[in-house]
């Protein structure tokens, strides 16, 4: 049976790309898909051959995804909670405008979840990173903590989870105001939003993630969603095929995080190492603002899957897509997390022995030393290959399409049972 799915994206290409990958999987199985996203994402959505519905009330551009992530409280207020009512109204109206059997939304779009609930449509929250909903025994989002092994470490993780949920709950009045405006009941806890969703789909490999004590009933791992963005253009390799020097990819974040100074420090550090490198700046850095040493070739973009087949290591801020691609290609990584989920990804890579992490304030000398370790010490590459093989197995076994089909079928069955009950009551 063919269904109509509405996909809702927030912010940058880093969120849109996995959502479009999910859309392609749904389309290959005969379903109809349309996408609600920032107008700036029009080219990427249309290149994927999906209909674009732009946000009308909800914020777009930097208003939707502020560059400054240094104050998490302020960022959540501006990006997630204050605009929730506007996102909700746009999603509710779009569901009313065109047939919609279910909604798949990026998890941070809490407003989209409200809009689907107000319209009576089943909804799945897609996490293209570690779970925003704390999982029992797993370090919470934005903590950068590793898998707890001792009672003290478990207590530290539990305290971090309490701080994270407390931070989200500080915005509960704003969220509930949006719910009341839509005719919905108030929540007693922000985590209720995750539990009320039909599914929380974790677009991350369970083999890469830390092990939870147990999973809530609506949580499913569906594996990374890694199609390349349309702005990533094929490029000829900048190095000679005869060169036997190690090669590296410096992959800058696709989001705007004020990363210019960090990227320049990485370039300067790599300039002191006996390697050849290509650096992709992404959509939020201007090549003209960077100084590249002789052994680094600067590009606006390149298909990372292709470049990674030709390099020995990756230097990155640690976005989930780049980290997953590097592991799939068996590449050790140096991660300099600069915010969001990057520290969480770095903790997992380091814990599994597949790379190193440094703070974003690391010096050129520290960066160069870490790069040299990744080149010279083979255990990092071996660990990356083991983890990457396990990630590929999770991708091959992905059940995203089945889960989306199930939430529609389950909702229809529940509605059918309700109609039969009402009919019997009236008879």
C-alpha positions, 0 to 999 in steps of 0.5 A: 500500500502506498502512503503519503509522508510529510518530512519536516527539516530544520536548520542546515544541510546536516539535518536535511541530508539524512531526512532526504535519504529517508525520503528516498528509501520511502519513495523506493518502496512506492510511497509519496514524499514531500518535504517542508524545509528552509527556503535556502534548502530549495536546490537540495530538495528539488535536486532530490526530486521532492516537492518543497513546502517552505516554512511560512510562519516558522523562522528560517536562515540564521533565525532558525539556527543561530550560529552561536551555540556557546549558551545552550540555554539561549540557543534552545530558547531561540531555536527550539522552544520559542518558534515551536508554535509557528512550526506547529501551525505550519505543519498542521496547516500542511497536513490539512492542505494535502493528504498526509498519512504520517510525519517524519520530522527532525527530532529538534523540531518539537513544534512539528511534533505538536503540529502532527498531534494537533492534526491527528497524524502519526509522527516519528522523530528522526535523530541523525545523531545520538538520542536527544531523549536520554537512554538509561545508562547512556551519557546524554546529548551534549555531555561528551561523556563516555560509557560508564563502567563504574558506580561513580561513572554511572552516577556522573552519567545520571547527574548529566542526564538530570541536568539535560532533562532539567534544562529542557524542562525549564522551557516546559511553560513555553512548550505548553503554551504552544500546546494549549494554543493548538487545543492540546493537553499540557505535558508534565515533562518535556520527555513526554513529547518523546514518549508520545511520538509514535516512534523515535528513530535513531539514525545512528548505528547501534554498533557505534552508540554506547549500550543502553540498559534498555530501550523505551518501547517506541525507540528504534535504531535505523542506522545512519542515513548518509546520501551525499548533499547535492552541493557536494560536487565531484572533483579530481584528486589534487594529488599525484597518483605516484605520491607515496605520502599519507593523505588526509581529508579535513572535513569542515562542518556543514553548519555555521558554528563560527569555526573559521579560527579553528579550521585555520589552526588545523590547516596551519598544523597540517602544514607542518606534517609530511602529508598531502591533504584536501580540505572541504570548507562546506557551505558556511566558510569562504575559501578566500578567508582561509590560508592554505599551506602548500600541502593542503588543497582547499575545496568548497565541497567534494563527495566525501565518500569518494575522497575517503577512499583515497586518504589515510585519516580524517580531521573533523569537528565531528558531525555524525555524517562525517564521522560515520562515513570515515568509519565505514571507510576504515579511517581513523579520525582526529576530532575537534568538537565545536558544539552540538553532538560533536563531543558525543561522537568524539567520545564514541570514536575515542572509546572504540579506539578509532581515533583521538579527540582534542578540544577546539582550543588545541594548539597547532603543535597538539593537532600536528602531534595527534595527526602524526599518531594516527598516521604511525600507529596502526591500531587506530585504523584497525579499530576504525575498520572493525567499527565501520564493518559493524555500521555497514551491517546496521545500514544494510539491516535498516528498518526505517521504511517498515517502521514508518509503514507500521505507524500508519497501519497501527493508527488506522487499526486503532481508528478502526477499532474505535469506530467499531466500538462507537458503532456497537455503543450506538446499536 
